[in-house]
Amino acid sequence: MIKSILQAIPTYVMSIFLLPNTLIDEIEKMLNSFWWGHSGNNACGLHWLSWERLSVSKNHGGMGFKDLQSFNLAMLGKQAWNLVTKPSNLITKLLKAKYFLRCENINVWNQNWLKDGMAIPTPTDMQILGDVTNVQDLMSSNSKTWDYEKIHSIFDSNTANRILQTPLFASVRADTLVWKMENDGIYSVRSAYKNRFISTGLQHQHGIIGGWNLIRRAKISPKVKNLLWRIGRNILPTRMKLNSRGVQCPVNCAMCSEENEDSNHVLFRCPKSIQSWQQAGLWMHMSAGFNDSKENLLSILERLCKNQQELFSVMMWSIWKCRNNQVWNNISDSAQTVYERANHLITSWRNAQEFRALVDMPQ
């Protein structure tokens, strides 16, 4: 819903105008509120993660939503690319006549034309360069090769070698801009957005490196994947977590009342949870090397085979369901019930996918 509709609404405007940061912040706040289930009639609730953390790619523990400022710049970049690569367009001719009359060749100093994608710094004394302004001034006059002596007479050895390592192709008759982030050399909003977003540092600052693909690619129900994502991001609404966010509630475990209820306790250390894991035959794999302070969801998944990963995932959901039944319905599920509920979810999900495959099969 957010990706396909809400983020698509301002796309046309963002491809033409550079939106103010204040407007972008307001839009992102509204999208964040929608994601966490808030509406005009339901203003209460918690934003468990900021939009910056949700915008991180799925491979780094986010939801892959767009950082609108980076997306805005990437969309405008498409317009700039069209201006410089499509000189015959009417709008290009109009803007060129008014704003950039002389732009026929690649400038030596102001453009990233070297093989490594970098530019040559502008020298302080331009008089020693003579008539060197464009890249073609560094080529031989009678062939499409570098003027070796001229280049070494102007630049230091390091810069000269970088220039000489930049290939020249006889088949290329005119200067052409190449977008190095795509194999075909053509600008794309996708690659520009990715580069811009990474350059902001938000991915490094708010992302969590790990095997998130194990969750995304698992053949399990979406509601189970969502729960695993919450656990991995440490935003499961346990009593300790709610209390830390200002919600007045008891902090002891709802199932055993022995220890404080955080995600580690309720899912792995509560006696009821341990019994459930033993019933499923997974406790031996999980407890090996298990450490309260460092162990996490992703490292456990990496130790299990594919079938065990699926069972482990739905068992997490079933244990959390057991906890919620205790809190909201005062129902105490047995370890056998927890295990059977997990197995039923796996079976029903697989049957549903097999039926869907049969329906979609061409007649």
N, C-alpha and C positions, 0 to 999 in steps of 0.2 A: 504493500500500500504506500509506504513512504517512498520507496525507490521508484515505483512505476508511476505514481500520480503526484504526490505532494512535492517531491523534488523536481518533477518535470514541469510543474506550473511556471516557475520563473525562468525556465531555460531560454526562451526566446529573448526576453529582456536582457538576460545575462550575456547573450551572444552579441549584444549591441552596445550596452552601457556598462561602465564600471560602477557597481553598486556601492554606496557608502557602507563603511564598516558597521555603523549603528543599525542600518537596515538589515544587513546580513545577520547580525547578532539577534535581532528580533525574530527573524525567520527561523533561525536555528533553535531558539528557545521554544517557539511554537511546535516545531517538529519534535523536539525532545519531550515536551509535555504530552504530545500525542502518542509517542512511543511508550511512555510509562503509564498510559491509560488515563490521562487527565483530559477533561473537556470543560466547556463553559459551565456545566452544571456540577462538575466534580473537580474542584480546584484542590482538594486535599490529596495527599499522597507524597511519595518520596521519589526523587530523581536519583536512582541508584548509581548512575554513571553520567558524567557530563557528555555533551555532544562531541567534544574533542576525543574522548575515549571511544565513543560509539563510531566515530569516523575512521578509526584505525582499521586496516584491512582485516579480513577474517583470518588470515594466516598469522596475525599477531594478536588475536583475541578480541577484535572489534566486530562490528556488524557490517562494515564496509559502506556506511552511509557517506554521502559526499560532504567534504569540507567546502562550504559554498564559496569562500573567498578564493581558494585554489581553483575551484571549478569555474568561477567567473573569469579568472585570468586565462585559463586554458581555452575557454570559449572565445574570448577576445583574440587570443593567439591565432585561432583559425582564420579570423578576418584579416589579421596582419599577414598571415601566410598567403592568403588568396591575393592580397594586394601586390606582393613581391613576386609571386610565381605565375600570375595571370595578367601580364601587361596589356593584353588586348581588351580586357573588360572595360566597360564604359566608366565605372566608378574608379577604376585604377587610373585611367587616363585623366580623369577630372582631378583627383587628389594629387597625382604626380605633377600636373601642370601648376597646381597652386602651392604645394608644399615641398616637393623634392624633385627639382628639375634635373639635376645631374646625379644619376644613380645607375649608369649603364654598366659599370664594372665593379668588381669586388675591391674594396679599399684595403690596402695593406694593413692599416693600423686599427681600423674600427670594427672589423668583422672577424668572427671565428672561422677562419678558412683553412687553418692548418690541419694536418691529418689527425692530430690528437684532439681536435675540436676546440682548441684555444686560440686566442688572439695574440698578436705581437704588441707589447706595450709601446705607446707613442713616445719617441725620443724627445729629450728636452731641446736639442738643437736640430731643427728640421733642415737647416741650410746645408748640412753635410750630405744630405740624401739626394740632392740634385733634383732630377725630374721623376723620382720614384714616388708614385702616389697610389697606383693600382697594382694588383697582382700581375697583370700582363706586362708591366714595366720591368719585372724581374725575369722575364722569359727572353729567349733568343729571338732575334728579329726574323730569322729565316726558317725557324723550325719550332715545333711545340715542345721545347725542352727548357730546363732552367739554365739561366746564364750563370754558370758556376763562378766565374771570376768576379762578376758584379756583385753577387750575393755575398761572397766572402769579403769583398772590399767594404761592404756597408755594415754587415751584422757581425756579432761575435760568433765564435765557433759553435756554441750550443744552439743559438737561434738559426744559424745557417744550416746546420744539420737537420733541424726540424723542418725547415723549408724544403730542403732537398729530398727529404723522406716523404714529402707529400706528392703523391703520384699525379702525373699529367697523362690524359688519354687523348690520343689523336682523333678519336671518333667524336669527342665532345667539341662542338663548334662554338657554343656560347656558354657563358657562366651560368651555372645552375645551383640553386640552393638545395641542400640535402638535409633532411631531418634525421639525425643519426640515431634516434631512439626507435626508429622503425626500420625493418629490413628493406622495405621498398623505397626508403628515403622520403616518404610523403608524410606530412604533418598529420597527427591524429590527436583529438582531444583526450583520448584515453591515456596515451603515453605522456602527453604534456601534463595532464592532471597528476599522474603518478609521480612524475619527476618533481613537480611543484610541491606536492604534499610531502614527499620525502625530504625535500630541502627545508621545509618549515621545522623539521625536528619533532613533529607531533607523534609520528610513528615510533620513533626511538624513545620519546618521553612517556607516552601513554600505552604503548603496546607491550605485550608479554610474549616472548619467544617460546615456542613449544610446538608440540604436535597437534595443533588445532585441527588439522586435516583428518585426524582420526575420528573426530566428532562430526565434522561436516560430511564426510564420505560414508559414515556408518549407515547401514540399512536399518534404521530405527525410526520411530515416530518423531515428528518435529517437536512435540511437546517434551520429549525426553532430551533431544538435542538442546532445546532452550534451557532446560534445567541444568544440564552439564555445563553449558556456557556460563550460567550464573554461578555455579560452583567454582569453575575455573577462574572467574573474575572476582571471586570472594564477595559476591553480593546476594548470597542466599539469605532470605529474611529470617534468620534464626533469632532467638530471643536476645542473645548478646549483641548481634548486629543491630537489631531494632533499638535496643537500649542505647547503643552508641550514637544513634541518629536522633535521640531525644524522645523516643516512644517509651512511655511508662508501662512496663510490663515485668513479670517475674523473669529472672535470668537462669533459673535452674532448668534442667532438661525436663521436657514434658513427658518423656517416656520412662525415665528412671528416677528423676528428682535427686540424683546423687551429685552431679557436677553441673557447672555452667554450660549452657547450650550454645556452642558455636558449631560451625559446619563440620569441623573435624570430629567433634564428639558425637553429634547426632548421627553422622553417617558411618563412622568407623569405630568409635570407642564406647558408645553406649552398649550395655549388655544386650539389649534387644537387637541392635544392629549386628553385633558380633554373632548372635545366634542365627540371624537371617543369612549372613554371609556363609556361615558353616553349613546351613541347610542347602545353600546353593552350590556348595563345594568350591568356593572361591577364597575362603579365608586363608588357606595355606599359601596361595599365590600372593595375596595382598599383604599379609603380615611379614613376609620375608623382606627384611631391610626397611620396614616401615618406620618412619621417624615422625613424631608428632609435629615438630617445628618445620621440617623441610619437605616432607612428603606431600604430594599434590595429585590432583586428578590425572593430569597428563602423564606423569611418570608411571602411574599404575597402569594406564591404558597401554603404554609402550611395552609393558612386561607381559601382556596377555596376547593370546592368539585371537583370530578374528571372531570365532564363536564365543570365546570368553569375553571379548570386548562388548559384544552385543548383550550378553547376559549381565555383565557388570553394569552396563549403562541402564538397563531397565530395572535392575535391582536398586540402583541409586534412586530412581524415580519411585519405586514401590516403597522403599524405606522412608522417603520424604512423605509419601502418601500416608504411611503408617503414623508418622509424627503428626500430620495434619488431622487425621482422624481422632487422635488422642486429644489434640488441642480444641478442635471445633465441635466434635461430636461425642467426646468422652468415650470413644471406642478403642479398646486395646486389641490390636491385631496380633496374632501369634506369628512366630517365625515361619511356620508352614504356610500361613495365609499370605505373608509377604512374598514368599518364593512362588507360590501358585499364581498370584496376581501378576508377577513379572513374567512368568512363562506364558500366561494367557495373553499378555500384551504382545509378546514376540510372535506368538502363533497367529493372532488376529491380524497383526500388521503384515505378516508375510502372506497370509491368505488374501488380504485386500490388494496387495501389490500384484499377486499372481492373477487375480480376477481382472485387475485393471489392464494388465498386459494382454490378456485374452480379448478384452473389449476393444483395445486399441489395435489389435492385429488386423491387417487388411484382409478383407474377404476374398 
